[in-house]
Each structure stands twice: as structure tokens, then as C-alpha cells.
Amino acid sequence: MTKGLWNAYLFCLPESRRALYLPTIDSILTSISPYVLQPRSLDLLFLKFKFLKMKQVRFLATTFATSILIFLSSCGSADDKKTEETTTTADTTVAKAPEPATPVKPANIMLMEFKVADYAKWQSMFESRDSIRKPYGLTNYVAGRGLDDPKKVIVFLKMEDANKAKELTASKGMKDRMKEAGVTSTPTFSYLETVMDDNSTISQTNRLIMMHKVKDWDAFKNEFDKHKQVRLDAGLIDRVIGHAIDDTHQAVLVFAVTDIAKAKAFLQSADLKDKMEKAGVEGKPTSFFYNIEKMYQ
């Protein structure tokens, strides 16, 4: 069988199949002698042709399947990446900055003022009876002595419950213990709602406490806040601002004193008098300069 016979055979095939067989037939005929191809070899030739054709189809099918898998894998990766980007964008959009923490309200204060015969004796007995005050919600805070009168004592205690504190100060036991400690005057007690308490450490231990009667607390506080620099120039640093716990008309202020002379001159100045009138202060305020003898907290 010659190449011409093969061409005639292929010519009888459909055109779509003929194009697939031509390369394979050429490779087969090239490997066989062009001069002799016996009729008895026809079956063998067809088997070889069929084997090569099957290998070609298998190769094409494998290549096609591999291409499909790569394509699907690429699509999946793209989808995963897109999903990841979407999730990241969504997370970024939803995330919110943490809200600022609510400022902690300073503890309310019970204030005691009295005179003592011997400060050292009083302090020793006062500290030894701390366990009596604690069940009433009172914690030692500050103890001070007057700069002009060292026998006058002022004590600040942190207060959890004004009613419990009042129960203690009204008791006969409290009066007896104060007398035993050497208290020589009738003590005064004040129960304060603290609006501001700056207890940060500073070098100044001298203090000034002032008490005012005011027409309106909010109006007074608003005016007071406007003149902080004036007080700094007069040697006064704001430390505690508050009012009586059951009467907002009774304002209480505590200042650290950097210059005693300036502070005393300021208290007598016409400028302070004018500012107090504008702030709604009624009557003459009381003032007391003292030195901190001990900070308990």
C-alpha cells in the first residue's frame, strides 16, 4: 500500500476527522519503507495507527482536563482573595475607636476642725482608733495644723456615706474619745460633695481652705473657673473644689499655697472682693491657713 492509497482512504473520511489523522499518517508512513508495504501488513498498520491515535487523544484529553483544573483553581483563588479583601475592608469599616473612659468621681469628704492641747498625743490616739471609723465608711486622708495657731487641727477623711458619718459624729462614744485625746474646743464637722480633688504630689505643704455662702453654685463655679490664672499669680493652686453635701449654697475651696505673703494680700484685695460679688458670694468668707502634717493616702 502506497502513500497515495492512504491519501485516497483519508479522502473518504469527513473533513473534521481527516485533519486529525493527517499528521499521524505522515509519521507512520515515514517510518515504513516507501517502496514496499505488503497487503498482509495492512492489519498491523491499522493497529499501529489506532494505538498512536489513542495516545494522541489521551494526551489531548489529559491536557484539556489539566487546563480546566488550573482555570478553576485560579478562579477559586481569586474569589478567596476577593472575599478576604472584602472581609478586611468590612472589618476596617466597622471597627470603632475605643470610647474614652468615664472620669472617676472623687471621694466625698468629712471635714473636722478643733483645737488640741497636745498635737502629738491627739495624733497618736486618732490613728489608734482608725478601726472604729472604718465601719462608718470613713478613711483617714489628711491631717493638718494651723500656720498661725498650731493648736488648731483640721482633718479630712474620705467618706462613703454621709448619714453613717453623721451617726458616728453624733455618738457619745465619739465625744468621749475626742475629749480623751485632748480636744479642747467644740469640734465642727462638715460633709462635702467633692467636685474636684487634685491629690497629685507637689512640694508645697501649706494650704488655704476657704468657705463661702453663694447664691447659686453653678453660677459661682462658672465665674470661679474664669480666674484660675489670677489665683496662680497670687500664689494659690486649686486642689479641692466642692460644696456641702446637703446644701450647694455652701462652697468649700482648698488651695496649695506657694507664697503666703501674696496669698494673704490677695485675700484682702479689692480685686478679690469684686470677683466674689460677681460670682454671687454672700457675706464674708472664712479662711484658714494650715500645713499638712500627714498625708494618709
C-alpha positions, 0 to 999 in steps of 0.5 A: 500500500502506497502513500497515495492509497492512504491519501485516497482512504483519508479522502473518504473520511469527513473533513473534521476527522481527516485533519486529525489523522493527517499528521499521524499518517505522515509519521507512520508512513515515514517510518515504513519503507516507501517502496514496499508495504505488503497487503498482509501488513495492512492489519498491523498498520491499522493497529499501529495507527489506532494505538498512536491515535489513542495516545494522541487523544489521551494526551489531548484529553489529559491536557484539556482536563489539566487546563480546566483544573488550573482555570478553576483553581485560579478562579477559586483563588481569586474569589478567596482573595476577593472575599478576604479583601472584602472581609478586611475592608468590612472589618476596617469599616466597622471597627470603632475607636475605643470610647474614652473612659468615664472620669472617676468621681472623687471621694466625698469628704468629712471635714473636722476642725478643733483645737488640741492641747497636745498635737502629738498625743491627739495624733497618736490616739486618732490613728489608734482608733482608725478601726472604729471609723472604718465601719462608718465608711470613713478613711483617714486622708489628711491631717493638718495644723494651723500656720498661725495657731498650731493648736488648731487641727483640721482633718479630712477623711474620705467618706462613703456615706454621709448619714453613717458619718453623721451617726458616728459624729453624733455618738457619745462614744465619739465625744468621749474619745475626742475629749480623751485625746485632748480636744479642747474646743467644740469640734465642727464637722462638715460633709462635702460633695467633692467636685474636684480633688487634685491629690497629685504630689507637689512640694508645697505643704501649706494650704488655704481652705476657704468657705463661702455662702453663694447664691447659686453654685453653678453660677459661682463655679462658672465665674470661679473657673474664669480666674484660675490664672489670677489665683496662680499669680497670687500664689494659690493652686486649686486642689479641692473644689466642692460644696456641702453635701446637703446644701450647694449654697455652701462652697468649700475651696482648698488651695496649695499655697506657694507664697503666703505673703501674696496669698494673704494680700490677695485675700484682702484685695479689692480685686478679690472682693469684686470677683466674689460679688460677681460670682454671687458670694454672700457675706464674708468668707472664712479662711484658714491657713494650715500645713499638712502634717500627714498625708494618709493616702 
